Amino acid sequence: MNNSFYSEDDIKNIGFKSFGKNNLISRHASFYKPENIELGDNVRIDDFCILSGSITIGSFVHVSAYCALYGSNGIILEDYTGLSARTTIYSLIDDFSGENLVGPLVNSNFTKTSGGNVLIKKFSQIGASCIIFPNLIIGEGSAVGAFSLIKNSLDEWNIYAGIPAVKIKERKKDMLNKLESHF
């Protein structure tokens, strides 16, 4: 047994809203309000990840090291999705225009935020060091290149990259045939 990951009993003690089987959760990951976090089966969450707020993670999902999921307004990662290292998802952001103060320690009467649910649909993969803004959907089967900024919804089965992320080309669906032939 690898001591880097919690045992199933340890996972129960974290206090998740729900969790499935065969999960690998790093002892070095941090969970804030775990009672609002749901995990499917075969989920792996690596070292130094932060998960906070309302988060639903499907089955066969990998959250790589140093990822941060800030789910104030909800984050959903459907089955067979993945986040590469250092990706950050925001479901709520501050107004940086200078018209308001910024930060969680400032009285909310002096701040302005905007946000909404982030949905990453099945078979999607997000590259390393991406930033995902609130209130968007990443379409089924999308792939996003490293260091991209995702500030708008993405169509299904395309490859995106850039700041902001733009469509590069269509993505093949060969993985679906492999998955179907496996079952």
VMD Tcl script that draws the C-alpha trace (Angstrom):
set ca {
  {0.00 0.00 0.00}
  {1.21 3.48 -0.90}
  {1.05 5.80 2.13}
  {0.87 8.88 -0.13}
  {-2.87 8.29 -0.54}
  {-5.65 8.09 2.02}
  {-7.12 4.69 2.83}
  {-10.84 4.16 2.22}
  {-11.46 4.65 5.96}
  {-9.50 7.91 5.87}
  {-11.59 9.06 2.90}
  {-14.77 8.36 4.90}
  {-13.41 10.53 7.71}
  {-12.80 13.53 5.42}
  {-16.57 14.01 5.36}
  {-17.36 14.14 1.64}
  {-21.03 14.46 0.68}
  {-20.54 11.18 -1.21}
  {-17.73 9.14 -2.72}
  {-17.35 5.99 -4.78}
  {-14.82 3.18 -4.81}
  {-11.21 2.84 -5.96}
  {-10.34 6.47 -5.30}
  {-6.77 7.70 -4.82}
  {-6.75 10.90 -2.78}
  {-3.41 12.44 -1.84}
  {-2.75 13.07 1.82}
  {-1.37 16.43 0.67}
  {-4.59 17.65 -0.98}
  {-6.77 20.19 0.86}
  {-10.56 20.10 1.05}
  {-12.64 23.02 2.30}
  {-16.29 22.26 3.02}
  {-15.92 18.59 2.00}
  {-19.60 18.09 2.86}
  {-20.28 19.86 -0.48}
  {-17.93 17.66 -2.52}
  {-19.04 14.49 -4.35}
  {-16.66 11.95 -5.89}
  {-17.52 9.12 -8.26}
  {-15.53 5.89 -8.73}
  {-11.88 5.76 -9.81}
  {-11.08 9.38 -8.99}
  {-7.47 10.42 -8.44}
  {-6.61 13.72 -6.77}
  {-2.87 14.38 -6.58}
  {-0.63 16.34 -4.21}
  {-1.22 19.97 -3.31}
  {-4.66 20.31 -4.89}
  {-7.24 22.61 -3.31}
  {-10.92 21.80 -3.63}
  {-13.36 24.26 -2.07}
  {-17.10 24.74 -2.37}
  {-19.72 22.82 -4.32}
  {-17.87 20.31 -6.51}
  {-19.08 17.16 -8.24}
  {-16.49 14.86 -9.79}
  {-17.65 11.93 -11.92}
  {-15.88 8.61 -12.44}
  {-12.49 8.00 -14.07}
  {-11.36 11.57 -13.40}
  {-7.79 12.69 -12.70}
  {-7.03 16.00 -10.98}
  {-3.26 16.48 -11.31}
  {-0.91 18.08 -8.81}
  {-1.35 21.72 -7.80}
  {-4.83 22.13 -9.31}
  {-7.30 24.44 -7.58}
  {-11.08 24.16 -7.87}
  {-12.93 27.12 -6.32}
  {-16.55 26.01 -6.41}
  {-18.49 28.82 -4.74}
  {-21.07 28.65 -7.55}
  {-20.49 25.02 -8.46}
  {-18.06 22.96 -10.52}
  {-18.90 19.68 -12.26}
  {-16.32 17.39 -13.86}
  {-18.14 14.64 -15.73}
  {-16.82 11.10 -16.31}
  {-13.50 10.55 -18.14}
  {-12.30 14.12 -17.75}
  {-8.96 15.35 -16.51}
  {-7.17 18.43 -15.29}
  {-3.44 18.62 -15.94}
  {-1.08 20.09 -13.36}
  {-1.56 23.64 -12.07}
  {-4.96 24.20 -13.67}
  {-7.31 26.52 -11.77}
  {-11.10 26.66 -12.06}
  {-13.03 29.66 -10.72}
  {-16.80 29.62 -10.36}
  {-16.71 33.12 -8.81}
  {-14.38 36.04 -9.58}
  {-13.85 39.52 -8.18}
  {-14.32 42.76 -10.11}
  {-10.82 44.18 -10.67}
  {-12.04 47.40 -12.39}
  {-11.03 49.56 -9.45}
  {-14.65 50.46 -8.69}
  {-14.68 48.00 -5.78}
  {-12.38 46.47 -3.25}
  {-11.18 42.92 -3.83}
  {-10.77 39.90 -1.58}
  {-12.51 37.56 0.83}
  {-11.54 39.56 3.94}
  {-13.22 42.77 2.73}
  {-16.83 43.46 3.76}
  {-19.07 42.31 0.88}
  {-20.69 45.78 0.80}
  {-17.43 47.02 -0.74}
  {-16.81 44.20 -3.23}
  {-18.43 43.01 -6.42}
  {-18.23 39.46 -7.72}
  {-19.66 37.58 -10.68}
  {-19.85 33.91 -11.37}
  {-21.72 30.80 -12.27}
  {-21.41 27.05 -12.56}
  {-18.50 25.53 -14.50}
  {-19.38 22.29 -16.31}
  {-16.68 20.17 -17.94}
  {-18.47 17.55 -20.00}
  {-17.31 13.95 -20.37}
  {-14.18 12.98 -22.30}
  {-12.69 16.48 -21.99}
  {-9.08 17.15 -21.04}
  {-7.63 20.42 -19.80}
  {-3.90 21.02 -20.32}
  {-1.38 22.17 -17.73}
  {-1.59 25.63 -16.17}
  {-4.94 26.58 -17.70}
  {-7.28 29.11 -16.10}
  {-11.03 28.53 -16.38}
  {-13.41 31.41 -15.66}
  {-16.93 31.04 -14.23}
  {-20.26 30.47 -15.88}
  {-19.31 28.30 -18.83}
  {-19.52 24.82 -20.33}
  {-16.62 22.94 -21.84}
  {-18.29 20.74 -24.44}
  {-18.01 16.97 -24.52}
  {-14.68 15.69 -25.82}
  {-12.95 19.08 -25.85}
  {-9.21 19.30 -25.32}
  {-7.47 22.50 -24.23}
  {-3.76 23.16 -24.69}
  {-1.44 24.16 -21.87}
  {-1.39 27.75 -20.56}
  {-4.78 28.60 -22.06}
  {-7.38 31.01 -20.68}
  {-10.92 29.70 -20.99}
  {-13.34 32.57 -20.54}
  {-16.21 31.38 -22.78}
  {-18.00 28.09 -23.36}
  {-16.30 25.66 -25.77}
  {-18.02 23.53 -28.39}
  {-17.78 19.74 -28.22}
  {-15.05 17.63 -29.84}
  {-12.63 20.41 -30.69}
  {-9.09 21.26 -29.66}
  {-8.53 24.74 -28.22}
  {-5.49 26.75 -27.12}
  {-4.43 30.32 -26.44}
  {-5.19 33.43 -24.42}
  {-8.10 33.49 -24.79}
  {-8.62 29.90 -25.95}
  {-9.64 29.59 -29.60}
  {-10.49 26.58 -31.74}
  {-7.43 25.00 -33.37}
  {-9.07 22.01 -35.04}
  {-11.60 19.23 -34.57}
  {-10.77 16.40 -32.18}
  {-11.07 12.74 -33.14}
  {-13.63 10.54 -31.39}
  {-11.64 7.28 -31.65}
  {-11.63 6.95 -27.85}
  {-15.38 6.33 -27.90}
  {-14.93 3.20 -30.05}
  {-12.20 1.92 -27.73}
  {-14.39 2.48 -24.70}
  {-17.38 0.76 -26.29}
  {-15.30 -2.27 -27.35}
  {-13.98 -2.57 -23.77}
  {-17.47 -3.14 -22.35}
}
mol new
graphics top color blue
foreach p $ca { graphics top sphere $p radius 0.5 }
foreach p [lrange $ca 0 end-1] q [lrange $ca 1 end] { graphics top cylinder $p $q radius 0.2 }
display resetview
